[in-house]
């Protein structure tokens, strides 16, 4: 399973239990290459072949969702709600 991870605050270290669980679960992880919230134009090419997307503060709009590949099964927003 290929997962896109775009939140800038998602830990990328073995010391993080979230990172360890994700790497144990996924065959391939695509990380946010810009380390800031992404625009729909920056997200589109990263979604190729992705089954799951852990999103951060990225802009997700209708056209992006309509253009998403058919294998994208889930989008989960990473963060804390108040």
C-alpha angles and dihedrals in degrees: 000000000000117000129190115214115192108161112113091214097054107116116245098192136098088235090071118086090207090056093047093050092047095049091047091051101042130064092205134014123200111202128205102265095201100049092222133085109293133228121232089255091056093045098051097074092043091059094066108125093354119145097183135025126199101199130196128184091324120138108257113184137171097263091052091052092046090051094046115121116261092243091064100107104167141022117193124187112225116214146061124290124212 
